[in-house]
């Protein structure tokens, strides 16, 4: 999901957060799930959004470290004669920052998942309830018999709820085909970085053992391609963090 679309989510939630307490209470009386949406908006600014940016920065850090330090060293190791214990130790030390950064990426992605799940559920519930609430409030505001006698409060609430509906419509990225915020992207990242972390830990363990011949794990890697790809990932992550 492009950074601009994540920023649109943040802008929408900033609007929810900026709604005054009295108006929020009035809206919640008509849309109970709005209270959860407002809670998500409060958390977005202090926890969720910082975690998203932190994930991008750590992805960038990993990409830069792999491209500039770890990748070239792995490539030289693969091209050299079997390494002695001291060389293995040096490579082991070089692997540790990559392991740590990958683990941070997995942790940050995992922390984002429940926040996005809650936001997704609240947004979808509000969206589904909007048509009925708007119809009811509009009927009250014009004084349809059996509904009300033309309430100013009903008209004001109708205007506020209509504004929420318009904002939700503008932030179409809140919903994928299944009606979710960009949750699946983060779930994939969580799984991917968990896998990267595990692979690095395994490679680190292998480096601690004497190598009797060419190491097949390193030898089978297209390290030049990996270095180039991680350079691109690092640049994209920096741009994302700046734009999101």
C-alpha positions in Angstrom: 0.0 0.0 0.0 1.5 3.4 -1.0 2.6 5.8 1.7 0.0 8.3 0.6 -2.8 5.9 1.3 -1.5 5.2 4.8 -1.2 9.0 5.3 -4.9 9.3 4.2 -5.8 6.9 7.0 -3.9 9.0 9.4 -5.6 12.2 8.2 -9.0 10.6 8.6 -8.2 9.5 12.1 -6.8 12.9 12.9 -10.2 14.3 12.0 -11.9 11.8 14.3 -9.5 12.7 17.1 -10.2 16.4 16.6 -13.9 16.1 17.1 -14.9 17.8 20.4 -16.0 15.6 23.3 -19.6 16.8 23.2 -20.0 16.1 19.5 -18.3 12.7 19.9 -20.8 11.8 22.6 -23.7 12.8 20.4 -22.3 10.8 17.4 -21.6 7.8 19.6 -25.3 7.9 20.8 -26.2 7.2 17.2 -23.2 5.2 16.2 -21.9 3.1 19.2 -18.9 1.8 17.2 -17.7 5.4 16.8 -16.4 5.2 20.3 -14.0 2.4 19.3 -13.1 4.3 16.1 -12.2 7.3 18.3 -10.1 5.1 20.6 -8.3 3.8 17.5 -7.7 7.4 16.4 -6.2 8.3 19.8 -3.9 5.2 19.7 -2.9 5.9 16.1 -1.1 9.1 16.9 0.9 7.8 19.9 1.5 4.1 19.2 0.3 2.8 15.8 1.7 5.4 13.5 5.1 5.5 15.3 5.3 1.7 15.1 4.5 1.9 11.3 7.3 4.5 10.8 9.6 2.5 13.1 9.0 -0.6 11.0 9.9 1.3 7.8 13.1 2.7 9.4 14.2 -0.7 10.6 13.6 -2.2 7.2 15.7 0.6 5.7 18.4 0.0 8.3 18.4 -3.8 7.6 18.6 -3.2 3.8 21.4 -0.7 4.1 23.4 -3.0 6.5 22.9 -6.0 4.2 23.9 -4.1 1.1 26.9 -2.3 2.5 28.3 -4.7 5.1 26.8 -8.1 5.5 26.2 -8.9 1.8 29.7 -8.1 0.6 31.2 -10.0 3.5 29.1 -13.1 2.7 30.0 -12.8 -0.9 33.7 -12.7 -0.1 33.3 -15.7 2.3 31.6 -17.7 -0.5 34.5 -16.9 -2.9 37.2 -17.7 -0.4 38.8 -21.0 0.5 37.2 -22.7 3.6 37.3 -20.3 6.4 39.1 -20.8 9.7 37.6 -20.4 13.1 38.6 -16.7 13.5 37.0 -15.8 10.2 33.8 -17.6 11.2 33.8 -15.6 14.5 34.2 -12.3 12.6 31.3 -13.2 10.4 29.3 -14.3 13.3 29.7 -10.9 14.9 28.7 -9.2 11.6 25.5 -11.3 11.5 24.3 -10.2 14.9 23.2 -6.7 14.0 21.2 -8.1 11.1 19.5 -10.7 13.4 18.6 -7.9 15.9 17.2 -5.6 13.2 15.2 -8.4 11.6 13.7 -9.3 15.0 12.8 -5.7 15.6 11.0 -5.6 12.3 9.0 -8.8 13.1 8.2 -7.4 16.6 7.0 -4.0 15.2 4.9 -5.7 12.5 3.3 -8.0 15.1 2.5 -5.0 17.3 0.7 -3.4 14.4 -1.6 -6.3 13.6 -4.0 -6.1 16.5 -4.2 -2.3 16.2 -5.1 -2.6 12.5 -7.6 -5.4 13.2 -9.4 -3.2 15.7 -9.4 -0.3 13.4 -10.7 -2.5 10.5 -13.6 -3.9 12.6 -14.6 -0.5 14.0 -14.4 1.2 10.6 -16.5 -1.5 8.9 -19.1 -1.4 11.6 -19.4 2.3 11.4 -19.6 2.1 7.6 -22.3 -0.5 7.7 -24.4 1.4 10.3 -24.2 4.8 8.5 -27.0 4.5 6.0 -29.6 3.5 8.6 -28.5 6.2 11.0 -28.4 8.9 8.4 -31.9 8.0 7.2 -33.3 8.1 10.7 -31.6 11.4 11.6 -32.8 13.0 8.4 -36.3 11.8 9.0 -36.2 13.4 12.5 -34.8 16.6 11.2 -37.6 17.2 8.7 -40.3 16.2 11.2 -41.7 13.1 9.6 -44.7 12.0 11.6 -43.8 9.4 14.2 -40.1 10.3 14.0 -39.8 13.8 15.5 -41.0 17.4 15.2 -38.1 18.8 13.4 -35.2 18.7 15.8 -32.2 21.0 15.4 -30.1 18.4 17.3 -31.2 15.8 14.8 -30.2 18.1 11.9 -26.8 18.8 13.5 -26.2 15.1 14.1 -27.2 14.3 10.6 -24.7 16.8 9.3 -21.9 15.3 11.5 -22.7 11.8 10.5 -22.9 12.8 6.9 -19.4 14.3 7.3 -18.1 11.0 8.7 -19.7 9.1 5.8 -18.0 11.5 3.3 -14.6 11.1 5.0 -14.9 7.3 5.0 -15.8 7.4 1.3 -12.8 9.5 0.5 -10.5 7.1 2.4 -11.3 4.2 0.2 -8.0 2.5 1.2 -9.5 1.7 4.6 -11.2 -1.1 2.8 -9.8 -3.8 0.6 -12.1 -6.2 -1.2 -12.8 -7.9 2.1 -13.5 -4.6 3.9 -10.2 -4.3 5.8 -7.6 -1.6 6.3 -4.2 -2.6 4.8 -3.9 -5.4 7.4 -2.8 -8.2 5.1 0.3 -6.2 4.1 1.4 -6.0 7.7 0.6 -9.6 8.4 2.7 -10.6 5.4 5.5 -8.4 6.7 5.3 -10.0 10.1 5.6 -13.5 8.6 8.4 -12.4 6.2 10.6 -10.8 8.9 10.0 -13.7 11.3 11.3 -15.9 8.5 14.3 -13.7 7.8 15.1 -13.6 11.5 15.0 -17.4 11.8 17.1 -17.8 8.6 19.8 -15.4 10.0 19.8 -17.2 13.3 20.4 -20.5 11.5 23.2 -19.0 9.4 24.7 -17.6 12.6 24.6 -21.0 14.2 26.3 -22.5 11.1 29.0 -19.9 11.2 29.9 -21.0 14.8 30.7 -24.5 13.6 33.9 -25.4 11.7 33.5 -25.5 8.0 35.1 -28.5 6.3 34.3 -27.3 2.8 32.5 -24.7 0.8 29.5 -23.6 2.8 26.4 -24.7 0.7 24.1 -22.1 2.3 26.2 -19.1 1.2 27.3 -20.7 -2.0 23.8 -21.1 -3.2 22.9 -17.5 -2.7 22.9 -15.0 -5.6 24.5 -12.4 -3.3 25.0 -9.7 -5.9 21.3 -9.8 -6.7 20.5 -9.8 -3.0 22.7 -6.8 -2.4 21.0 -4.9 -5.2 17.5 -5.8 -4.0 18.2 -4.8 -0.5 19.6 -1.5 -1.7 16.3 -0.9 -3.4 14.3 -1.9 -0.3 16.3 0.4 1.9 15.7 3.4 -0.5 12.0 2.5 -0.7 11.6 2.2 3.1 13.3 5.6 3.6 10.9 7.2 1.1 7.9 5.5 2.7 8.9 6.7 6.2 9.2 10.3 4.9 5.9 10.2 3.1 3.7 8.2 5.5 
